[in-house]
Amino acid sequence: MLKAVAALAAGKKFPQVALEVYGAERIGEKGLDSDGDLRARARRLVKKAQFLMKGGYIELAAGRRPRL
């Protein structure tokens, strides 16, 4: 999760974030298009990271369950 937050904060787009989090070996030569499950996971991860960056960590610290 923190890798995704750091990558987004550095201005990287979705494919670069996924590559940084999951690695080139796991994504493969064809990219995320070849693995629908990995693509869905990466999208959820980016969505959660964006939530945290927009102040969602405060909700987590207060014990509230975030709505994504």
JOSUL-V555654 format. One line per field, one symbol per residue. phi: phi as a letter, one per 20 degrees, with the letter a starting at -180 (. if undefined). psi: psi as a letter, one per 40 degrees, with the letter a starting at -180 (. if undefined). A space follows every 50 residues. Layout:
# JOSUL-V555654
phi: ???
psi: ???
This chain:
# JOSUL-V555654
phi: .ffffffffenfegfffffffenffffnfenffecfffffffffffffff gffeoffffffeneefde
psi: dddddddddeeiidddddddddiddddadeaedegddddddddddddddd dddeeddddddeeihih.
